[in-house]
């Protein structure tokens, strides 16, 4: 059927009106949701498909109205994302020029703004003037956004690395904040479950609505997207915005657990920075309930990254969702979740930590340095003593990384040693050998890392002459960059390491700052 319709389309393409052409591409984009493989095949049947698409659109470009051009931009960007259809930069430039013109003259609706930003976020061409125009247009359309459009706009602006001070971002946050005082007893409750495809195919007349009498009802998936965007933009939400996001996340939780969030079709809106200290780890989940898992991970990570303390009730909600999703969470997803919960001071009960151990034992994936050090940190921070087998498995992963010429960074070395010390465990001979070699190869360390290393060596219960020598050499090389407070902290710690009385570091420290004998 798709093949037959495609053949008919190409035969009649030059006779279609701008509205018909926009609707055809909208239909193709929507079909990607349930017939992705077939769509890929049809769009690659002819080698010149991309050229044909560009020609048929550009021929009628001046006839598209604001709603049609925004529908078209969304549809084509989705086809490019899902089917690898490749359209030229020159084509996108002309398409976005039309969008910019409609934005500047006020023709672009709230829906059109969100569609255009979504398209910009999914193409590799960032046109600054178009982004700035749409950002300014948000000021007059933010009050008309529904919950889906709010999440799309926030995700897109974060993806486009828009400045956190942008007027558009502030307008969206204000729209969310205005929902904080909504009284359900005075207004009829409105369902916030908006399908991005269905909503985006609305006509220009129906695209806007008076949301001043409607509650946004932001779905949990949309809350996680907004929070992810805020974390990427490094914007801490105001108390009123946080209250709305927490409230709607909790209200939509039961539906999410029972049915998922399948209607939301925002390709590429998943977190791409759910990592720990280095922000290098990207967590992806793949299970029968991946929407609930991704929503949980993104939300918890964003709150933790922004150092926002959630309300006690919201902490209970996050913990409940964590327990509910526990069977399907992989080790990486679970350790990201536990890291986030600990940062949020949400106590991880004894059900989550044994499960993390079990998943470490059963995992066939190789853990990286950040994961190894953070696994140990999670156990230590929660005062949970892992099994000897768990430590042995992490040792094997560290050795395998060393054999691949990959090394622990100084802060990761410190995390491993201090975590083991807190757990009352000593590093194995093999692990200590890896840490010694990696610390010796490290670039110049920051004062904080050196101070923490000295503290870890003081606590670990194993004397390593290699680490002591490296600590002394690195400290001497960078001592001039230490503040007086940092010098004092280092001096107090190294005194208890039994360094040689003629140690240049000890002599210089004790000669430059007063050292308390009460270490």
C-alpha positions in Angstrom: 0.0 0.0 0.0 2.8 2.4 0.9 4.6 1.6 -2.3 1.5 2.2 -4.4 0.7 5.5 -2.7 4.3 6.6 -3.1 4.2 5.9 -6.9 1.0 7.8 -7.2 2.4 10.7 -5.2 5.4 11.2 -7.4 3.2 11.1 -10.5 0.9 13.8 -9.2 3.4 15.8 -7.0 3.6 18.8 -9.4 -0.2 19.1 -9.5 -0.7 19.2 -5.7 -1.5 22.4 -3.8 0.8 23.6 -1.0 -1.7 22.3 1.6 -2.0 18.9 -0.1 1.8 18.7 -0.3 2.2 19.6 3.3 -0.4 17.0 4.3 1.3 14.2 2.3 4.7 14.7 4.0 2.9 15.0 7.3 1.3 11.6 6.6 4.7 10.1 5.7 6.2 11.4 8.9 3.4 10.0 11.0 3.7 6.6 9.3 7.2 6.4 10.5 5.8 5.7 14.0 4.5 2.3 12.9 6.1 1.5 9.6 9.7 2.8 10.0 11.3 0.0 7.9 8.8 0.3 5.1 9.3 4.1 5.0 13.0 3.7 4.8 12.7 1.4 1.9 10.3 3.6 0.0 12.3 6.8 0.4 15.5 5.0 -0.8 13.9 3.3 -3.8 15.2 6.0 -6.0 18.7 7.4 -5.7 17.5 10.9 -6.4 14.7 10.9 -3.8 16.3 13.8 -1.8 16.6 15.9 -4.9 13.0 15.2 -5.9 11.7 16.1 -2.5 13.7 19.4 -2.6 12.4 20.2 -6.1 8.8 19.6 -5.4 8.8 21.7 -2.2 10.9 24.6 -3.5 8.6 24.9 -6.6 5.7 25.8 -4.3 7.6 27.3 -1.4 6.1 30.8 -1.7 2.6 29.4 -1.6 2.9 27.7 1.8 1.1 29.6 4.6 2.5 29.7 8.2 0.8 26.6 9.4 1.7 24.6 6.3 5.4 25.6 6.4 5.7 24.7 10.0 4.0 21.3 9.4 6.4 20.8 6.5 9.5 21.6 8.5 8.5 19.2 11.3 7.6 16.4 8.8 10.8 16.6 6.8 13.0 16.9 9.8 11.4 13.8 11.2 11.8 11.9 8.0 15.5 12.9 7.9 15.9 11.7 11.5 14.1 8.3 11.1 14.8 7.4 7.5 18.2 9.1 6.9 16.7 11.2 4.1 19.3 13.8 3.4 18.3 17.3 2.4 20.9 20.0 1.6 21.8 22.9 3.7 20.7 25.3 1.0 17.2 23.7 1.1 16.9 24.0 4.8 18.2 27.6 4.6 15.4 28.6 2.2 12.8 26.7 4.3 13.9 28.4 7.5 14.0 31.8 5.8 10.2 31.4 5.2 9.7 30.4 8.8 11.6 33.4 10.0 9.5 35.7 7.8 6.3 34.2 9.3 7.7 34.5 12.8 8.6 38.1 12.3 5.2 39.1 11.0 3.4 37.4 13.8 1.7 34.7 11.6 3.4 31.8 13.4 1.2 30.3 16.1 2.4 28.6 19.3 2.1 25.3 17.6 4.1 26.5 14.6 6.8 27.9 16.9 7.2 24.5 18.6 7.2 22.6 15.3 9.9 25.0 13.8 12.1 24.7 16.9 11.7 20.9 16.9 12.9 20.9 13.2 15.8 23.1 14.0 16.8 20.9 16.9 16.8 17.8 14.7 18.7 19.2 11.7 22.5 19.9 11.9 22.0 23.4 10.6 21.6 26.1 13.3 20.5 29.3 11.7 21.1 31.9 14.4 18.7 34.5 12.9 15.8 32.0 12.8 16.5 30.8 16.4 16.5 34.4 17.6 13.3 35.2 15.7 11.5 32.2 17.2 12.9 32.9 20.6 11.4 36.4 20.4 8.1 35.0 19.0 7.7 32.8 22.1 7.1 36.0 24.1 3.7 36.4 22.5 2.8 32.7 22.2 4.0 31.2 25.5 0.6 31.6 27.1 -0.9 29.5 24.3 1.5 26.5 24.6 0.0 23.2 25.7 2.1 20.9 27.8 3.6 19.0 24.9 4.6 22.2 23.1 6.3 23.5 26.3 8.4 20.3 26.6 9.3 20.5 22.8 10.3 24.1 23.0 12.4 23.7 26.1 14.1 20.6 24.7 14.8 22.4 21.4 16.2 25.5 23.0 18.5 23.4 25.1 19.6 21.3 22.1 20.3 24.5 20.2 22.4 25.7 23.2 20.3 28.9 23.5 21.5 31.3 26.2 19.9 30.7 29.6 18.9 34.3 29.6 16.9 34.1 26.4 13.5 35.8 26.5 11.8 32.7 25.1 13.1 30.4 27.9 12.0 32.9 30.6 8.6 33.2 29.0 8.1 29.4 29.0 9.1 29.2 32.6 6.7 32.0 33.5 3.9 30.1 31.7 4.6 27.0 33.8 4.9 29.2 37.0 1.4 30.7 36.3 0.0 27.2 36.5 1.1 26.9 40.1 -1.9 28.6 41.6 -4.5 26.8 39.4 -7.6 25.8 41.3 -9.2 22.6 40.1 -12.4 23.5 41.9 -12.9 26.6 39.8 -11.9 25.3 36.4 -12.8 22.2 34.4 -9.8 19.8 34.4 -8.3 19.5 30.9 -6.5 16.3 29.8 -2.9 17.0 29.0 -2.3 13.8 27.0 -1.5 15.4 23.7 -0.1 13.3 20.9 2.8 15.3 19.3 1.8 13.9 15.8 -1.9 14.5 16.2 -1.4 17.9 17.7 1.1 19.0 15.1 -1.4 18.1 12.3 -4.0 20.6 13.5 -5.1 23.4 11.3 -3.9 26.9 12.0 -7.4 27.8 13.3 -7.4 25.1 15.9 -3.7 25.3 16.8 -4.2 28.0 19.5 -6.5 28.0 22.5 -7.2 30.0 25.6 -5.1 28.2 28.2 -5.8 30.8 30.8 -8.8 28.7 31.8 -7.0 25.4 31.4 -4.5 23.5 33.6 -1.4 22.4 31.7 -1.4 18.9 33.2 2.2 18.2 32.2 2.8 14.5 31.7 5.7 12.8 33.5 7.6 12.3 30.2 7.2 16.0 29.5 8.3 16.9 33.1 11.5 14.9 32.5 12.1 16.6 29.2 11.7 20.1 30.7 14.0 19.1 33.7 16.6 17.7 31.3 16.5 20.9 29.3 16.9 23.0 32.4 19.9 20.9 33.5 21.5 21.3 30.1 20.9 25.1 30.2 22.0 25.2 33.9 18.9 27.0 35.0 17.5 26.2 38.4 13.7 26.5 38.3 11.9 28.8 40.6 10.0 27.3 43.6 6.7 27.8 41.7 8.0 26.1 38.6 9.4 23.2 40.6 6.1 22.9 42.5 4.2 22.6 39.2 6.6 20.0 37.8 6.5 17.9 41.0 2.7 18.1 41.2 2.1 17.0 37.6 4.7 14.3 37.7 3.1 12.8 40.8 -0.4 13.1 39.3 0.6 11.4 36.0 2.6 8.6 37.6 -0.1 6.0 37.9 -1.0 6.3 34.2 2.7 6.2 33.3 3.2 2.9 35.2 0.0 1.4 33.8 0.2 2.5 30.2 3.6 4.1 29.5 3.8 7.2 27.4 3.7 5.7 24.0 1.9 8.5 22.3 4.7 10.9 22.8 6.8 10.8 19.7 9.6 13.2 20.3 12.5 11.4 18.6 15.8 12.4 20.1 14.5 14.0 23.3 16.1 11.3 25.5 18.8 12.4 27.9 22.2 12.5 26.3 24.1 13.5 29.4 23.0 11.2 32.2 26.6 10.8 33.3 28.2 11.2 36.6 31.1 13.5 37.4 32.4 13.6 33.8 29.0 13.9 32.2 30.3 11.4 29.6 27.9 8.5 30.2 24.8 8.3 28.1 22.1 6.1 29.5 19.7 4.4 27.2 17.0 2.0 28.3 15.4 -0.7 26.2 12.6 -2.7 27.8 8.9 -3.2 27.6 8.4 -0.1 29.8 11.2 2.1 28.5 9.2 5.3 28.7 8.7 5.0 32.5 12.4 4.1 32.9 13.7 7.0 30.8 11.3 9.4 32.5 12.6 8.3 35.9 16.3 8.5 34.9 16.0 11.9 33.2 14.0 13.5 36.0 16.1 12.2 38.9 19.4 13.1 37.1 18.2 16.6 36.2 17.2 17.4 39.8 20.5 16.0 41.1 22.6 17.8 38.4 20.9 21.1 39.3 21.4 20.4 43.0 17.7 20.9 43.6 16.3 19.5 46.8 12.9 17.9 46.0 10.0 18.0 48.4 9.7 15.0 50.8 6.6 13.8 48.9 8.4 14.0 45.5 11.3 12.0 46.9 8.8 9.3 47.9 7.3 9.4 44.3 10.8 8.9 42.8 11.6 6.1 45.1 8.3 4.4 44.4 8.9 4.6 40.6 12.4 3.3 41.1 11.1 0.2 43.0 8.4 -0.3 40.3 10.9 -0.3 37.5 13.6 -2.2 39.3 13.3 -5.6 37.5 13.9 -4.0 34.1 16.7 -1.5 34.9 20.1 -2.5 33.7 23.2 -1.9 35.8 24.1 1.4 34.2 20.6 2.8 34.5 20.4 1.6 38.1 23.7 3.1 39.1 22.7 6.4 37.5 19.4 6.3 39.4 21.2 5.5 42.7 23.7 8.3 42.2 20.9 10.7 41.6 18.9 9.6 44.6 21.9 9.9 46.8 22.6 13.4 45.6 18.9 14.3 46.3 19.2 12.8 49.8 16.5 10.3 49.0 17.5 7.2 50.9 18.0 4.1 48.8 16.5 1.2 50.7 18.1 -2.2 51.0 16.1 -3.5 48.1 17.8 -1.3 45.5 21.5 -1.9 46.6 21.4 -5.7 46.5 19.7 -5.5 43.1 22.6 -3.3 41.9 25.1 -6.0 43.1 23.1 -8.7 41.3 23.1 -6.8 38.1 26.8 -6.2 38.3 27.4 -9.9 38.7 25.1 -10.8 35.7 26.2 -8.0 33.4 28.1 -8.9 30.2 29.0 -5.3 29.5 32.4 -3.8 30.3 32.2 -1.0 32.8 34.2 2.2 32.3 36.3 4.0 34.9 33.5 6.4 35.9 31.1 3.5 36.5 33.6 1.5 38.5 34.4 4.5 40.8 30.8 5.5 41.1 29.6 1.9 41.9 32.0 2.0 44.8 31.0 5.5 45.8 27.3 4.5 45.9 28.0 1.5 48.1 30.1 3.6 50.5 27.7 6.6 50.5 24.9 4.3 51.5 27.0 2.4 54.1 26.3 -0.8 52.2 29.1 -3.4 52.3 29.3 -5.2 48.9 30.2 -8.9 48.6 33.8 -9.8 48.0 32.7 -11.2 44.6 31.4 -7.7 43.6 34.8 -6.1 44.4 36.6 -8.9 42.4 34.4 -8.2 39.4 35.1 -4.5 39.5 38.8 -5.4 39.8 38.6 -7.4 36.6 36.9 -4.6 34.8 39.7 -2.2 35.9 42.4 -4.6 34.8 40.7 -5.0 31.4 40.6 -1.2 30.9 44.3 -1.0 31.7 45.0 -3.7 29.1 43.1 -1.5 26.6 45.4 1.5 27.5 42.6 3.4 29.2 43.4 5.0 32.6 41.6 6.3 35.7 41.6 10.0 36.1 43.0 11.4 39.4 39.5 12.1 40.8 38.4 8.6 40.0 41.5 7.2 41.7 40.6 9.2 44.8 37.0 8.1 44.6 38.0 4.4 44.5 40.5 4.7 47.4 38.3 6.8 49.7 35.2 4.6 49.0 37.1 1.4 49.8 38.4 3.1 53.0 34.9 4.0 54.1 33.8 0.4 53.4 36.6 -0.9 55.5 38.1 -2.7 52.6 41.6 -2.6 51.2 42.3 -2.5 47.4 43.5 -5.8 46.0 47.1 -6.0 44.8 45.9 -5.9 41.2 43.6 -2.9 41.7 46.3 -1.0 43.6 48.7 -1.7 40.8 46.3 -0.2 38.3 45.6 2.9 40.4 49.4 3.5 41.0 50.1 3.2 37.3 47.2 5.4 36.3 48.0 8.1 38.9 51.6 8.2 37.7 50.4 8.8 34.1 48.0 11.6 35.1 48.4 15.1 34.0 48.8 17.9 36.5 46.2 17.4 39.3 44.0 20.0 40.8 44.7 21.0 44.4 41.4 19.5 45.5 42.3 16.1 44.0 45.7 16.1 45.7 44.2 16.9 49.1 41.6 14.2 48.7 44.3 11.8 47.6 46.3 12.5 50.7 43.2 11.9 52.9 42.4 8.7 51.0 46.0 7.4 51.5 45.7 8.2 55.2 42.5 6.2 55.5 43.0 3.2 53.2 45.3 1.2 55.5 47.7 0.2 52.7 50.9 2.0 52.3 51.8 2.7 48.6 55.2 4.2 48.2 54.4 4.8 44.5 51.2 6.9 45.3 53.0 8.7 48.1 55.9 9.7 45.8 53.5 10.8 43.0 51.5 12.8 45.6 54.6 14.5 46.7 55.9 15.2 43.2 52.5 16.5 42.0 52.0 18.7 45.1 55.4 20.2 44.8 54.8 21.0 41.1 51.5 22.8 41.7 51.9 24.1 45.2 52.1 27.7 44.0 48.5 27.4 42.8 47.2 26.3 46.2 45.4 28.8 48.3 46.5 29.3 51.9 43.5 27.2 53.1 44.4 24.4 50.7 48.0 24.4 51.8 46.9 24.1 55.4 44.5 21.2 54.6 47.3 19.4 52.7 49.8 20.0 55.5 47.6 18.7 58.2 46.9 15.5 56.1 50.5 14.7 54.9 51.7 15.0 58.5 50.0 11.8 59.3 51.3 9.9 56.2 54.8 9.3 57.9 56.7 11.0 55.1 60.4 11.3 55.5 61.4 14.2 57.8 63.5 15.6 55.0 60.6 15.4 52.6 60.7 18.6 50.4 56.9 18.8 50.5 56.6 18.5 54.3 59.5 20.9 54.8 58.0 23.5 52.5 54.5 23.1 53.9 55.5 23.3 57.5 57.7 26.3 56.7 55.0 28.2 54.8 52.0 27.7 57.0 51.4 27.0 60.7 50.4 23.3 61.2 48.3 22.2 64.1 49.7 19.3 66.0 46.2 18.1 66.6 45.7 16.4 63.2 
